[in-house]
């Protein structure tokens, strides 16, 4: 009667070694154990499966029919175990893995390139998947498991999504160098009354921030271009199509535009890291979170509030 619950990895290793070496002695040398130990483990395996695995006698250790049938299965189990150990080691050392990260379009432009390049240099075996969406869409992708983490704009309230504050970023107004406001270094929102504005498309956090700022000032924006994307807005401004409210960090190296700081009140936005509150992060995603903090600190991003919700 077989008792397969008594099978062990050591028994399988001894069985395969004897089958491949043809002798118990050579199998013991290969496994760096004493020959009686190999014989003992093979007998225990035979007892567990309820069948003789080798013909006993002079000459090479020949497999029985049962042994011939079990040999490929035993090799497969040992190969799978070896792969498990290798994969576990790879994950522990972050030599492999996958991170799906999301960001708003402006953050994808200003933050992600340097961050992902830094992460890839440190963990070249981890594949990266990037999604650009507005903050609410990113929260939804976290909820349905499409994303591991996301970098988005606050305030944001979404079921099952938690956030940690990363940084506070100034929003500025950009105009063409020959614009009437280009002689100044700062403006109030009220000074933009009647100034043609380039507006981002529906869903952009920057569009919402711009409209809220105008509403708070009691004025309605004069729209010259509707539905702009972050990648083209600076070119449109430089071409004289209008002014635009943009994140300060995307114009750090921009040419062809004049930057105006907004006073009374200062315009800014809160940037944070989003994750699903009910799921544990993978080792790779957790490493990315650490890398985000280090990258922001070394890149001189504005100091984040320590508060999180």
Secondary structure as UniProt FT lines:
FT   HELIX           4..6
FT   HELIX           9..21
FT   HELIX           24..31
FT   HELIX           35..49
FT   STRAND          54..55
FT   STRAND          62..63
FT   HELIX           65..92
FT   TURN            93..94
FT   STRAND          97..103
FT   HELIX           105..107
FT   HELIX           108..112
FT   HELIX           113..122
FT   TURN            124..125
FT   STRAND          126..132
FT   HELIX           135..143
FT   TURN            144..145
FT   STRAND          149..154
FT   TURN            159..160
FT   STRAND          161..175
FT   TURN            177..178
FT   HELIX           180..183
FT   STRAND          186..188
FT   HELIX           189..192
FT   TURN            193..194
FT   STRAND          196..200
FT   TURN            202..203
FT   HELIX           205..216
FT   TURN            217..218
FT   STRAND          222..228
FT   HELIX           230..238
FT   TURN            239..240
FT   STRAND          243..247
FT   HELIX           248..251
FT   TURN            252..253
FT   STRAND          258..263
FT   STRAND          268..276
FT   TURN            277..278
FT   HELIX           283..299
//
